[in-house]
Amino acid sequence: MTNSNVHLIDHPLVQHKLTLMRRKDASTNTFRRLLNELSSLMAYEVTRDMAMQEVEVETPLETMKAKIIDGKKLVFVSILRAGNGILEGMLSVVPGARVGHVGLYRDPKTLVAVEYYFKMPKDMHERDVVIVDPMLATGNSAIAAVERLKELNPKSIKFVCLLTCPEGIAALHKAHPDVPIYTAAIDRQLNDHGYILPGLGDAGDRIFGTQ
């Protein structure tokens, strides 16, 4: 944890899989599989403080009170398209969670996020939101997604990414200081095109095999 609102998930398995994903010769299949595995591991940390409730269960020997989470109160919000690469791994850990989508693309000249799609479950004011996107680079997409979601007054919002950089963290925290960031790595910097260095390239292209 680098400060009170940035959570660096440095578990050895997370770091190992991220290193394998960084390799430029990793195939689309390998990259996608590793992302799914890594996302599942990150989900354990992201959901560490989820609210629990007690229910009555009957074991083979007796009846007892035991704790469960209410996955239906959790919403994973994917920033399209690359966020979908994280989504499957998260849902493997909390299969009862609802799913929302925010469609954003980055204007290649201004790097500003432009929205083209927004679809959320009902009753968002009763739900905790986890926004997922592999990269927090300029922060523009994350800021735009959080702004739209705050219009629905969810109980809480977290942002989860594989990689970020000092510029992305600063931008998101300046706009939304109340939103914690969970990441597997804080890389050195952005280049002139808004890509993270050393990074792992364009996550969407590597997930879907496009250019």
JOMO-V304191 format. One record per residue. N is the residue number from 1. RES is the residue in three letters. OMEGA is omega in whole degrees, 0 to 359 (* if undefined). D_CENTER is the distance of its C-alpha to the mean C-alpha in Angstrom with 1 decimal. Layout:
{{N	RES	OMEGA	D_CENTER} {N	RES	OMEGA	D_CENTER}}
This chain:
{{1	MET	184	16.4} {2	THR	168	17.7} {3	ASN	189	18.4} {4	SER	183	18.0} {5	ASN	173	14.7} {6	VAL	184	13.0} {7	HIS	179	12.2} {8	LEU	182	12.8} {9	ILE	188	12.3} {10	ASP	177	15.5} {11	HIS	182	16.6} {12	PRO	180	19.0} {13	LEU	177	17.5} {14	VAL	182	14.1} {15	GLN	179	16.1} {16	HIS	182	18.5} {17	LYS	178	16.3} {18	LEU	178	14.6} {19	THR	178	18.2} {20	LEU	179	19.2} {21	MET	181	16.5} {22	ARG	184	17.8} {23	ARG	184	21.3} {24	LYS	180	22.5} {25	ASP	176	24.5} {26	ALA	181	21.8} {27	SER	176	22.3} {28	THR	180	20.0} {29	ASN	180	20.4} {30	THR	180	19.7} {31	PHE	181	16.6} {32	ARG	180	15.2} {33	ARG	180	16.4} {34	LEU	179	15.1} {35	LEU	178	11.5} {36	ASN	180	12.0} {37	GLU	182	13.6} {38	LEU	180	11.3} {39	SER	177	8.2} {40	SER	179	10.9} {41	LEU	180	11.9} {42	MET	181	8.8} {43	ALA	179	8.8} {44	TYR	179	12.2} {45	GLU	183	11.6} {46	VAL	183	8.9} {47	THR	184	11.6} {48	ARG	184	14.5} {49	ASP	179	15.8} {50	MET	179	15.7} {51	ALA	179	19.1} {52	MET	172	21.6} {53	GLN	181	24.8} {54	GLU	174	28.0} {55	VAL	178	29.5} {56	GLU	177	32.7} {57	VAL	179	32.8} {58	GLU	176	35.8} {59	THR	176	35.8} {60	PRO	185	38.6} {61	LEU	182	40.6} {62	GLU	177	39.9} {63	THR	182	37.8} {64	MET	172	35.3} {65	LYS	180	32.5} {66	ALA	186	29.0} {67	LYS	173	25.5} {68	ILE	172	22.7} {69	ILE	177	19.5} {70	ASP	182	19.4} {71	GLY	181	16.4} {72	LYS	178	17.8} {73	LYS	181	16.9} {74	LEU	178	13.1} {75	VAL	169	11.2} {76	PHE	180	8.0} {77	VAL	181	8.0} {78	SER	171	7.5} {79	ILE	184	8.7} {80	LEU	1	11.6} {81	ARG	189	12.5} {82	ALA	179	10.3} {83	GLY	179	7.1} {84	ASN	178	9.5} {85	GLY	178	9.7} {86	ILE	189	6.6} {87	LEU	185	7.8} {88	GLU	179	11.1} {89	GLY	178	10.4} {90	MET	181	8.6} {91	LEU	177	11.6} {92	SER	179	14.0} {93	VAL	180	13.6} {94	VAL	186	13.7} {95	PRO	180	15.6} {96	GLY	183	16.9} {97	ALA	173	13.8} {98	ARG	183	14.2} {99	VAL	173	12.2} {100	GLY	180	12.3} {101	HIS	172	12.1} {102	VAL	178	12.5} {103	GLY	180	14.6} {104	LEU	169	14.9} {105	TYR	184	16.8} {106	ARG	176	17.8} {107	ASP	186	21.6} {108	PRO	181	22.9} {109	LYS	184	25.6} {110	THR	185	24.1} {111	LEU	178	20.3} {112	VAL	179	19.9} {113	ALA	179	17.3} {114	VAL	183	19.2} {115	GLU	175	18.1} {116	TYR	181	19.6} {117	TYR	178	18.0} {118	PHE	182	16.7} {119	LYS	184	16.9} {120	MET	173	15.9} {121	PRO	177	17.5} {122	LYS	173	20.6} {123	ASP	181	21.1} {124	MET	180	17.8} {125	HIS	179	19.8} {126	GLU	192	19.9} {127	ARG	171	16.2} {128	ASP	186	13.2} {129	VAL	171	10.1} {130	VAL	179	6.4} {131	ILE	181	4.9} {132	VAL	177	2.5} {133	ASP	185	4.9} {134	PRO	187	6.7} {135	MET	167	8.8} {136	LEU	187	9.6} {137	ALA	176	13.3} {138	THR	183	15.6} {139	GLY	185	13.2} {140	ASN	179	15.0} {141	SER	179	12.5} {142	ALA	180	10.1} {143	ILE	181	13.4} {144	ALA	180	14.7} {145	ALA	179	11.9} {146	VAL	179	12.2} {147	GLU	180	15.9} {148	ARG	182	16.2} {149	LEU	179	14.3} {150	LYS	176	16.6} {151	GLU	181	19.5} {152	LEU	175	18.9} {153	ASN	175	19.0} {154	PRO	180	16.4} {155	LYS	179	17.1} {156	SER	177	14.0} {157	ILE	171	10.7} {158	LYS	177	7.9} {159	PHE	183	5.4} {160	VAL	177	2.8} {161	CYS	174	4.6} {162	LEU	186	7.5} {163	LEU	170	10.1} {164	THR	182	11.4} {165	CYS	182	15.0} {166	PRO	181	17.3} {167	GLU	180	17.7} {168	GLY	178	14.1} {169	ILE	182	13.9} {170	ALA	182	17.3} {171	ALA	181	16.7} {172	LEU	181	13.8} {173	HIS	175	15.7} {174	LYS	181	18.9} {175	ALA	185	17.8} {176	HIS	183	15.8} {177	PRO	182	16.9} {178	ASP	185	16.0} {179	VAL	179	12.2} {180	PRO	180	11.0} {181	ILE	174	8.7} {182	TYR	184	7.4} {183	THR	177	8.1} {184	ALA	181	10.5} {185	ALA	172	12.9} {186	ILE	183	14.4} {187	ASP	193	16.7} {188	ARG	188	20.0} {189	GLN	171	19.9} {190	LEU	170	19.6} {191	ASN	184	22.4} {192	ASP	180	24.5} {193	HIS	178	22.4} {194	GLY	177	19.1} {195	TYR	181	17.8} {196	ILE	176	16.6} {197	LEU	0	19.5} {198	PRO	170	19.9} {199	GLY	177	16.5} {200	LEU	181	16.4} {201	GLY	179	17.5} {202	ASP	186	15.9} {203	ALA	180	12.9} {204	GLY	179	13.8} {205	ASP	183	17.4} {206	ARG	177	16.9} {207	ILE	189	15.0} {208	PHE	177	17.6} {209	GLY	180	20.6} {210	THR	179	21.4} {211	GLN	*	22.6}}
